[in-house]
Amino acid sequence: KETNKFLDLTNKLKNDNNVSPADMRNCLIGAIENLLVQDISDNKAIGKYGAETLLTLPGEKYKVLTHCNTGSLATAGYGTALGVIRRLHELGKLELVYCTETRPYMQGSRLTAYELVYEKIPSTLVCDSAVAALFQNANITAVLVGADRVAANGDTANKIGTYQIAVLAKHHNISFYVCAPVSSIDFNTKTGNDIPIEERSSTEITDIKNIRIAAPGISCWNPAFDITPANLITGIITEVGCFLPVRLEQEILHLKKSNTNCSV
């Protein structure tokens, strides 16, 4: 959505004979800088609403699980799901955050774990395959994940492995929250069935640092994302509040009509 806005602006400036190359450059840089400021503001608002939502759950301090990377390395700063975690930590309400390694590209162990250690947030890295055992034994309060795209009905596309974590959370009665800006919601995509899923190179599974570890000749299936159905999601936390998936489209469009700062 934001990419389309920049393309439209670029084409508009390019086709205006009164706009010099220097003016075009300055205008585009200004738009990028404004987006940077807005993204950080949105992230902090997501952190605020997310923390407020979790504080309604039982307990004095919370243990949470997050998947993939949703922090400063994935956003302009602060983060979405990791922004909620940061805010809980700032409030002294976070006991521990577990982050998955996020195979096969290891964004959790390479990026999220780095951010958590750097920020001195109490954290523990777990294998993707250990999540069920973790839920069974660790008294987790909630799961916090990001989103690459949210359909109008609340179905959510996110890093591969998110769906299975949502299924496990449902089985163990653990709240499961998607944390994403309103710009990630695509109201033209009615359900998750309409979201195309990228398949990535088999070498992400078969090789480590260009050294093959899998048996030669084995075939691979390596989707980059999966779709978490809305009925597994407790709430979708945005910069304008937390919404039930079934009411997401209605509530966001109502906010838009009410002339709020909600950009849809």
Secondary structure as UniProt FT lines:
FT   HELIX           2..14
FT   TURN            17..18
FT   HELIX           21..54
FT   TURN            55..56
FT   STRAND          62..66
FT   TURN            72..74
FT   HELIX           81..90
FT   TURN            91..92
FT   STRAND          94..100
FT   TURN            103..106
FT   HELIX           108..112
FT   HELIX           113..118
FT   TURN            119..120
FT   STRAND          123..126
FT   HELIX           128..130
FT   HELIX           131..137
FT   STRAND          142..145
FT   STRAND          149..151
FT   TURN            152..153
FT   STRAND          156..159
FT   TURN            160..161
FT   HELIX           162..171
FT   TURN            172..173
FT   STRAND          175..179
FT   HELIX           182..184
FT   STRAND          185..186
FT   TURN            187..188
FT   HELIX           192..194
FT   HELIX           203..206
FT   STRAND          207..208
FT   TURN            209..210
FT   STRAND          211..212
FT   TURN            216..217
FT   STRAND          225..228
FT   HELIX           230..232
FT   STRAND          235..238
FT   TURN            239..240
FT   STRAND          241..243
FT   HELIX           245..247
FT   HELIX           248..257
FT   TURN            258..259
//
